[in-house]
Amino acid sequence: MSEALDQFRHDVRDWLAQNFPKSLAGRGIEPFGGVEGEATIAEDASLWRDRLGDKGWGTPTWPAVYGGGGLSAGEAAVLSDEMHQVGAINPIPLLAGMGVTMVGPTILEYGTEEQKKKHLPGICSGKVRWCLGLSEPNAGSDLASLQTKAEDNGDRWVINGQKIWTSGADISQWCGALVRTDSSVAKRDGISFLLLPMDQPGVETRPIKLIAGASPFCETFFNDAEAEKTDLLGKHNDGWSVVKRLLQHERASQTGARPTSNKSAQPIQALAKAYCGAEPDGTLSDKDLRSRIVDHLMHTKAHGLTIARISAEAKGNPEVSAAASILKNSATRVSQDRAELLLEVMGHQGIGWDGEAFSEDELENVRGWLSGKAISIYGGSFEIQNNIIAKNILGLPETTQKG
């Protein structure tokens, strides 16, 4: 480690010792949604968000002029490591919805100086939440078939149409929406990307209840909703270029192969021994299950090494490439395979929905298995990623419909 990074590590430790509320250590993200009956914890969570945002460390590598930390990739890694050591998390990416992972990076690349100053500080502070209006009932994987229209009304855009799977739309203040601005040209050539406020009479959201019981998704309806002319991101009718870039950022944020349940972080081999039994020498009794768990762990390790290799090859370059599609599909396989194995390991305890016969962890794992089915769909389906890999990485001919 360089002398400068070593000094930075000491500075981070000192700052965390003075600013991180000890009551939040190891508590995860839950306090940042407000914990009923624990007012002090909720106050500490708000205090930590504000301190992190004021420092710019909620978005550590973003330019300081827009509210970020202005840190190098190496400094950001040190910050993350030191926060982990004290049991702290960075809640701002979650509090900002799609702001940190998708909208913000796209504004940094395509936005005007006015747009950056207007929108990025709220994302960096975690006080402004963003959603995205992309998919429609008849425009999912074929996103370019969208029909939501934006008409030029002088000093404003007027938007009419319907979006679906708008995650967090019911609790967001802003939306990045892909809209049709010209119906007379090829479908990908008549699309623009608008930024619009959600708190207006022309916007209606309806949560969609999912099979796992939660409702992170919404339908969103635009009925003469308005956006300022200055909130067109990128060039008029060039929204397809903007959204392709935005989706690359989304895929890059989905490459970590996280467990499908927050309660399933314990090593699966340990859970297997607890539920299925072990031999006197400590090996898992079920040889076939043991073999499949080993296979899963090998894929998990290979996925992690691939992330490290691609990161090293990028040499600190923040540009997102088509390699994100490889990692997104790899993460999908690892996450879903783990969820399937976990339910098999739990046996009849892995089929519970509610009731005292099942522990909280068991019920959470079942819901995680169900919600994890969406991983191979959102952010561009598994098949769409394969098309991107074939065309942009392997150089195979275009076989999908053009337009």
Secondary structure, DSSP 8 states (H G I E B T S, - for coil): --HHHHHHHHHHHHHHHHHS-GGGTT-TTGGGG--TT-HHHHHHHHHHHHHHHHHTTTSTTS-GGGTS----HHHHHHHHHHHHHTT----HHHHTBTIIIIIHHHHHHH--HHHHHHHHHHHHHT-S-EEEE--BTTBSSSGGG---EEEE-SSEEEEEEEEE--TTGGG-SEEEEEEES-SSS-GGGSEEEEEEESSSTTEEEEEE--TTS---EEEEEEEEEEEEGGGEESSTTBHHHHHHHHHHHHHHHT-S---SSTT--S-HHHHHHHHH-B-TTS-BS-HHHHHHHHHHHHHHHHHHHHHHHHHHHHTT-----THHHHHHHHHHHHHHHHHHHHHHHHGGGGS--SSTTS-HHHHHHHHHHHHGGGGGTTTS-HHHHHHHIIIIIS-----S---
